[in-house]
Each structure stands twice: as C-alpha cells, then as structure tokens.
Amino acid sequence: MKQSVAAARRGAGAGHARTGAAMTMSAPTLTPPTLLHTLSRYWWLILLRGIAFIVFGVLAFMWPGLTLVTLVLFYGAFALVDGVLALAHAIMGGGEMGSRWWLVLVGVAGIAAGIVTFMWPGLTALLLLVFIATWAIVLGVFQIAGAIRLRKEIDNEWTLILSGALSVGFGLVLLAAPGAGAVGLIWVIASYAVVFGVLLVMLAFRLKKHAAA
C-alpha cells in the first residue's frame, strides 16, 4: 500500500514537472523592438526632417538680400524644429531607449541650439556661426553612431553615415573659416542643408520599404 502511494506521488510530481516545462517552453519571449523596426515604423518623421532641411536650404538660396545674422537666426529656428522631430522619433519608439540613445541626443542638441540662438540674439554673427558649427559636428557624430548601429540590422546602409560625415565636415569648415564672406557662408550653409536633406529623404524611403515588408 505504501509503495503504491509513493509511486502515485512520484507520478504526480513528474506530471507537474512536465506541465511546468511545457508552460516554460510555450511562454512567449518578449524582445524589445530593434532600431530598424523603430526607424522604419516612423519613417515619415525622418522624411519630415529631410524636407525641413531642403526647404531651409532652398529659402536660403532664394531669399533676396539675406544677411548672415538673419540666416543664423533662421537656422536656429530650423534646428529647434529638427530637434523636436528627432526627439519625437526616439520617444514614439516605445520601450527602452537602448538602441535609440543617439536619436535622443540629436533631438536634445537641436532643441538646445535653437533655444540658445534665440535667448542671445545680441551675439555677433561670428559667435552664432561657431555655435551652429558645433551643433552640426555634434549632430554628425551622433548620426554616425546611429548609422553604425543600424548597419548591424540592414545591409549596405550608407545614407545615414554619409549624412553624419557631411554634417561633421560642414561644422569643421565653418570653424576653420568663420570670418569668410557672408555670401560665401550663406551658400555653404544652404548647400549643406539641401544635400543633408536629400540624404535623409533617401533614408526615409528606404526605411519605408522595410516597414512594408
């Protein structure tokens, strides 16, 4: 009798163990969204950033009698808008910020650049240019960091890293020759904005294909 009870208990224990193992194996594993998933889901935010860059560049080319101070203040407003869009992209991804930390920093840097530009409108054009150049370098470094991370998830991705390199180069050019002629600097800033915007638009449509896949 005792042997039969012990055997029954052993059988019940084995049954519970098998049930627990089955439940453990069938339990879904929740993984955080990848960087590619987040960027492709909200690809239109990158598209808006690209369009904003292009519009700014075109206006700078076409604005008659545009002064360097006006352009830099205009650039500050644009940096603020770009920062808000980048930060929104990072926040809307949901979950932990892990893979999107660089996008958060891009947004914060843009917002800070815009706020500082408007809080000290009395700064000389030279100081404002140096500040904008520094922002461009910071933006480029974080874009490159994001591109390196993204290349682990998508093959042959070059638009994001090229846009980062372009931004760093633009900032270095401004720092190297901040006292150049106003017209020349306006053309440099406008050209950078248009090319950078085109690269972001290209990236956005490439991400859109992954969102549809």
Secondary structure, 3 states (H helix, E strand, C coil): CHHHHHHHHHHHHHHHHHHHHHHHHHCCCCCCCCHHHHHHHCHHHHHHHHHHHHHHHHHHHHCCCCCHHHHHHHHHHHHHHHHHHHHHHHHHCCCCCHHHHHHHHHHHHHHHHHHHHHHCCCCCHHHHHHHHHHHHHHHHHHHHHHHHHHCCCCCCCCHHHHHHHHHHHHHHHHHHCCCCCHHHHHHHHHHHHHHHHHHHHHHHHHHHHHHHC
